[in-house]
Amino acid sequence: MKNSRNERIVLDSWRRCAQAGLSPDSTRQLYPLSDQQLKTLCEQSHNNISAFESCAVPTAASLPKASAFLLVSQQGILLKKNT
């Protein structure tokens, strides 16, 4: 059974991506960071990453494998994922 509310949310997200000139399913990096920049950002976000690991990782173990938790910076840079 499809969830029409979730479908609407995803379609709205894709629409906003298209309006912003972005591909909603693009896998290319828009703003690549150097290894040092990413390391610095992760060091600055240490407390957030620790909290994420202590909460999201155990919770993810009880969810279906298709589930994921992502921690991103204020700029939308992926800092940590639960896998």
LINJOGI-V67600 format. One record per backbone hydrogen bond with DSSP energy under -0.5 kcal/mol. NH is the residue of the N-H (numbers start at 0). CO is the residue of the C=O. E is the energy in kcal/mol with one decimal. If there is no record, write none. Layout:
BEGIN
nh:NH co:CO e:E
nh:NH co:CO e:E
END
This chain:
BEGIN
nh:3 co:1 e:-0.8
nh:6 co:2 e:-2.4
nh:7 co:3 e:-2.3
nh:8 co:4 e:-2.1
nh:9 co:5 e:-2.5
nh:10 co:6 e:-2.8
nh:11 co:7 e:-2.5
nh:12 co:8 e:-2.0
nh:13 co:9 e:-2.6
nh:14 co:10 e:-2.4
nh:15 co:11 e:-2.2
nh:16 co:12 e:-2.2
nh:17 co:13 e:-2.5
nh:18 co:14 e:-2.4
nh:19 co:15 e:-1.6
nh:20 co:17 e:-1.4
nh:21 co:16 e:-3.2
nh:23 co:21 e:-0.5
nh:25 co:22 e:-1.4
nh:37 co:33 e:-2.3
nh:38 co:34 e:-2.4
nh:39 co:35 e:-2.6
nh:40 co:36 e:-2.4
nh:41 co:37 e:-2.5
nh:42 co:38 e:-2.4
nh:43 co:39 e:-2.4
nh:44 co:40 e:-1.3
nh:45 co:42 e:-1.2
nh:48 co:44 e:-2.6
nh:49 co:45 e:-2.6
nh:50 co:46 e:-2.2
nh:51 co:47 e:-2.5
nh:52 co:48 e:-2.6
nh:53 co:49 e:-2.2
nh:54 co:50 e:-1.4
nh:55 co:51 e:-2.7
nh:56 co:51 e:-0.8
nh:56 co:52 e:-0.5
nh:58 co:54 e:-1.5
nh:59 co:55 e:-2.9
nh:60 co:56 e:-1.2
nh:61 co:57 e:-0.5
nh:61 co:58 e:-1.5
nh:62 co:59 e:-1.5
nh:66 co:63 e:-2.3
nh:70 co:79 e:-3.2
nh:71 co:69 e:-0.6
nh:72 co:76 e:-2.5
nh:75 co:72 e:-1.9
nh:78 co:70 e:-3.3
nh:79 co:70 e:-1.5
nh:81 co:68 e:-1.7
END
